[in-house]
Amino acid sequence: MITFKAHYVSHLGFERRQLIEAEDEVSAIEKIEGKGGMLIELVYAGADDRADKRLKINIKSLLICLEGLTLMLEVGAKVDVSLRSAFSRTSNPQLRKFLGSATREVERNGKISEAFARFPRVFSPSMIYILRNHEQQGDLRLGLQRVTAYYHRLAELQGDVKKALLMPGVSMVAFVVAAAVIFGNTLPKFKKFITEMIPMEDLSLLSQVFFGISDFVVGNPWLCVGGVIGLPIAAWQLMQIARVRLWLFELGAKLPVVGPALSASALARFCETYATLARSGIKTVETLEMTGAVVGHPGYERAVARVRLSILNNNLIADAFLAEKTFPEEFRTGVAMGADDLAGVFEKLARHYVRESKNRIAIMVAAIEPLMVVLLGGFVLLAALSIILPIIALINAQSSAR
């Protein structure tokens, strides 16, 4: 689809300016005249480079799109026809923007790899390299199949991580909601009842602290709401800083349960990417450069860079991996023993580390769940004490008065 800027008079007599998506100029004019409009001017809108670079698409939605494109190519349709078909079938706004822009670029230069390269937050350089390589070989369908299969496995890994984060996320939401109800509603009412019968200074220190927090929440509601909303946003922004992300990752890698899960997940990504690139006929040095950028583990990124440098110094790939002690023993041995068929070896290693990643994440979740229950239980206990202790102080005061 091509986007046009249309300036026309509507059937009600009002001038309108509107973006219209159509296969060509004639189709755009037919759309306007079909609504009873009278065209004044129609020009090509051009590609929005900045919007394309910022666009992100959910991986599940992307997979549906790629599978549809692959199917159309398999039945013999041309690339632009396949893209138009995918565009007509989806109602997802992000996908429509992606497919519309990609269709325009394919109609201009005929290369789907160049069209997809406009979306760096959707397709990594390694996937674009695969598409470009297969496009040059005249087998784009196979390239799309390999990219789709890669994203399928990547979605599986991401799904495991999201499931692991679900319990902590739900627990944090429950904690915030419980704190808001207790400090914003329950304790203010209870404080008014208690302080009418007993002075604040006669209460226990813990009760005074809780009542003080309650007073702050009631007195500064918008500040508290801003903090609840602003802190996650600030944390997310900090995570976009490479040094902060590296520091947090290295900290997590040292933890007894989290570290092995991060390591297995990173090795699974590394092996999946290497196998996909190697099957597409990309050279070893280039493959290592691209896989190092997606591995997502600082230790392994540096290790891959050292292996690549060793190969550039005319060392065998088997020797380069064997000398790199950062990788696990079974990984180094497997690569060394199967150096004649690296793509096949990395496919087997990928399957192994995907299974290990699932198991490690399950162990991590099993360790996190009791910890979250203990933390929530501790908060509930403190909240209960903040109510029970003033009641005890009130009873003691009344007993002393008698």
SULURBEL-V470835 format. One record per residue. N is the residue number from 0. PSI is psi in whole degrees, 0 to 359 (* if undefined). OMEGA is omega as a letter, one per 20 degrees, with the letter a starting at -180 (* if undefined). NEAR is the number of other C-alpha atoms within 8 Angstrom. Layout:
N:PSI:OMEGA:NEAR / N:PSI:OMEGA:NEAR
This chain:
0:147:r:13 / 1:141:r:12 / 2:128:r:12 / 3:149:r:15 / 4:116:a:12 / 5:132:r:14 / 6:115:a:12 / 7:169:r:13 / 8:123:a:13 / 9:171:a:12 / 10:345:r:9 / 11:356:r:5 / 12:8:a:6 / 13:143:r:7 / 14:135:a:8 / 15:146:r:9 / 16:125:a:8 / 17:147:r:7 / 18:130:a:9 / 19:131:r:9 / 20:126:a:10 / 21:165:a:11 / 22:327:r:8 / 23:181:a:8 / 24:321:a:8 / 25:317:a:6 / 26:323:r:9 / 27:317:r:13 / 28:320:r:9 / 29:324:r:8 / 30:319:a:8 / 31:312:a:12 / 32:333:r:10 / 33:336:r:7 / 34:9:r:8 / 35:14:a:8 / 36:164:r:11 / 37:118:a:10 / 38:137:r:12 / 39:311:a:8 / 40:142:r:7 / 41:119:a:9 / 42:155:r:7 / 43:131:a:8 / 44:336:a:8 / 45:166:a:6 / 46:141:r:5 / 47:93:a:6 / 48:317:a:7 / 49:318:r:6 / 50:320:r:7 / 51:320:a:11 / 52:332:a:10 / 53:343:a:9 / 54:134:r:11 / 55:146:a:7 / 56:136:r:9 / 57:136:a:6 / 58:328:r:8 / 59:316:r:7 / 60:321:r:9 / 61:320:a:10 / 62:318:r:11 / 63:318:r:8 / 64:313:a:10 / 65:322:r:10 / 66:321:r:10 / 67:319:r:10 / 68:317:r:11 / 69:317:r:11 / 70:316:a:8 / 71:321:r:11 / 72:325:r:12 / 73:326:r:8 / 74:2:r:6 / 75:8:r:6 / 76:153:r:9 / 77:164:a:8 / 78:312:a:9 / 79:324:r:9 / 80:320:r:8 / 81:318:r:13 / 82:320:r:12 / 83:320:r:12 / 84:316:r:8 / 85:322:r:12 / 86:318:a:12 / 87:339:a:6 / 88:344:a:6 / 89:146:r:8 / 90:0:r:6 / 91:122:a:6 / 92:318:a:6 / 93:318:r:9 / 94:322:r:14 / 95:320:r:11 / 96:315:a:8 / 97:309:a:11 / 98:323:r:13 / 99:313:r:14 / 100:318:r:13 / 101:320:r:12 / 102:317:r:14 / 103:316:a:10 / 104:321:r:13 / 105:321:r:14 / 106:335:r:8 / 107:307:a:6 / 108:353:r:6 / 109:7:a:7 / 110:118:a:9 / 111:331:r:11 / 112:320:r:11 / 113:325:r:11 / 114:316:a:12 / 115:333:r:10 / 116:344:r:10 / 117:350:a:9 / 118:76:a:12 / 119:339:r:10 / 120:358:r:9 / 121:313:a:8 / 122:128:r:10 / 123:160:r:8 / 124:326:a:9 / 125:320:r:9 / 126:322:r:9 / 127:322:r:13 / 128:318:r:9 / 129:312:a:13 / 130:317:a:14 / 131:319:a:10 / 132:315:a:12 / 133:328:r:13 / 134:320:r:12 / 135:328:r:7 / 136:354:r:7 / 137:21:a:6 / 138:63:a:9 / 139:325:a:10 / 140:316:r:9 / 141:321:r:8 / 142:317:r:14 / 143:323:r:11 / 144:317:a:10 / 145:320:r:9 / 146:318:r:12 / 147:316:r:11 / 148:322:r:8 / 149:314:a:11 / 150:330:r:10 / 151:312:a:9 / 152:324:r:9 / 153:319:r:9 / 154:325:r:10 / 155:316:r:8 / 156:317:r:11 / 157:323:r:8 / 158:321:r:8 / 159:318:a:10 / 160:318:r:9 / 161:322:r:8 / 162:323:r:8 / 163:327:a:12 / 164:351:a:8 / 165:313:a:8 / 166:311:r:10 / 167:322:r:11 / 168:315:r:8 / 169:320:r:8 / 170:319:r:10 / 171:320:r:8 / 172:316:r:8 / 173:321:r:8 / 174:314:a:9 / 175:316:a:8 / 176:316:r:8 / 177:318:r:8 / 178:320:r:9 / 179:318:a:9 / 180:316:a:9 / 181:309:a:10 / 182:334:a:15 / 183:342:a:12 / 184:305:a:9 / 185:305:a:9 / 186:322:r:12 / 187:317:r:13 / 188:319:a:8 / 189:323:r:9 / 190:318:r:9 / 191:321:r:8 / 192:317:a:8 / 193:313:a:11 / 194:347:r:9 / 195:341:a:7 / 196:343:a:7 / 197:135:a:10 / 198:151:a:8 / 199:322:a:7 / 200:344:r:6 / 201:353:r:7 / 202:162:r:12 / 203:160:a:10 / 204:320:a:6 / 205:318:r:7 / 206:319:r:13 / 207:321:r:11 / 208:313:a:8 / 209:318:r:11 / 210:325:r:12 / 211:317:r:8 / 212:318:r:9 / 213:317:r:12 / 214:320:a:9 / 215:317:a:8 / 216:315:a:11 / 217:322:a:10 / 218:338:a:6 / 219:61:a:8 / 220:318:a:8 / 221:328:r:6 / 222:319:r:7 / 223:317:r:9 / 224:318:r:8 / 225:322:r:8 / 226:317:r:8 / 227:321:a:8 / 228:320:a:8 / 229:325:a:8 / 230:313:r:8 / 231:322:r:8 / 232:317:r:8 / 233:320:r:8 / 234:319:r:8 / 235:318:r:8 / 236:320:r:8 / 237:324:r:9 / 238:341:r:9 / 239:346:r:8 / 240:125:a:8 / 241:318:a:7 / 242:318:r:6 / 243:314:r:10 / 244:319:r:11 / 245:317:a:9 / 246:316:r:8 / 247:321:a:8 / 248:316:r:10 / 249:324:r:9 / 250:314:r:8 / 251:325:a:10 / 252:339:r:12 / 253:346:a:8 / 254:144:a:8 / 255:323:a:7 / 256:321:a:10 / 257:319:a:11 / 258:307:r:11 / 259:325:r:10 / 260:317:r:12 / 261:320:a:12 / 262:313:a:10 / 263:320:r:13 / 264:319:r:12 / 265:318:r:12 / 266:324:r:11 / 267:315:r:15 / 268:317:a:12 / 269:312:a:13 / 270:319:r:12 / 271:314:a:13 / 272:316:a:10 / 273:315:a:13 / 274:317:a:13 / 275:316:r:12 / 276:318:a:12 / 277:320:r:13 / 278:337:a:8 / 279:4:r:10 / 280:20:r:7 / 281:142:a:11 / 282:156:a:7 / 283:314:a:7 / 284:316:r:9 / 285:323:r:8 / 286:315:r:12 / 287:322:r:12 / 288:318:a:11 / 289:323:r:10 / 290:327:r:12 / 291:333:a:13 / 292:343:a:8 / 293:358:a:8 / 294:327:r:12 / 295:17:r:7 / 296:115:a:10 / 297:318:a:9 / 298:315:a:7 / 299:328:r:12 / 300:314:r:12 / 301:323:r:9 / 302:318:r:11 / 303:320:r:11 / 304:321:r:11 / 305:322:r:9 / 306:316:r:12 / 307:318:r:11 / 308:322:r:8 / 309:320:r:10 / 310:322:r:12 / 311:335:r:8 / 312:20:r:6 / 313:23:r:6 / 314:152:r:9 / 315:149:a:7 / 316:326:r:10 / 317:315:r:11 / 318:323:a:9 / 319:317:r:12 / 320:322:r:12 / 321:326:a:10 / 322:345:a:6 / 323:97:a:11 / 324:353:r:7 / 325:325:a:7 / 326:152:r:10 / 327:160:a:7 / 328:315:a:7 / 329:329:r:6 / 330:310:a:9 / 331:319:r:13 / 332:317:r:9 / 333:317:r:10 / 334:319:a:13 / 335:319:a:12 / 336:332:a:7 / 337:34:a:9 / 338:338:a:10 / 339:340:r:4 / 340:71:a:7 / 341:324:r:11 / 342:315:r:11 / 343:320:r:8 / 344:315:a:12 / 345:331:r:13 / 346:318:r:11 / 347:318:r:8 / 348:323:r:12 / 349:315:r:14 / 350:320:r:9 / 351:313:a:9 / 352:336:r:12 / 353:315:r:12 / 354:317:r:8 / 355:322:r:9 / 356:317:r:14 / 357:314:a:9 / 358:318:a:8 / 359:319:r:12 / 360:322:r:12 / 361:320:r:9 / 362:319:r:9 / 363:317:r:12 / 364:317:r:10 / 365:330:r:8 / 366:327:a:9 / 367:322:a:9 / 368:310:r:10 / 369:324:r:8 / 370:317:r:8 / 371:322:r:10 / 372:319:r:8 / 373:317:a:8 / 374:315:r:8 / 375:320:r:10 / 376:322:r:8 / 377:320:r:8 / 378:317:r:8 / 379:321:r:8 / 380:315:r:8 / 381:320:r:8 / 382:319:r:10 / 383:320:r:8 / 384:325:r:9 / 385:336:r:11 / 386:319:a:11 / 387:318:a:8 / 388:318:r:11 / 389:324:r:12 / 390:318:r:9 / 391:318:r:8 / 392:322:r:11 / 393:317:r:11 / 394:316:r:8 / 395:320:r:8 / 396:318:r:9 / 397:325:r:8 / 398:321:r:7 / 399:324:a:6 / 400:331:r:5 / 401:*:*:4
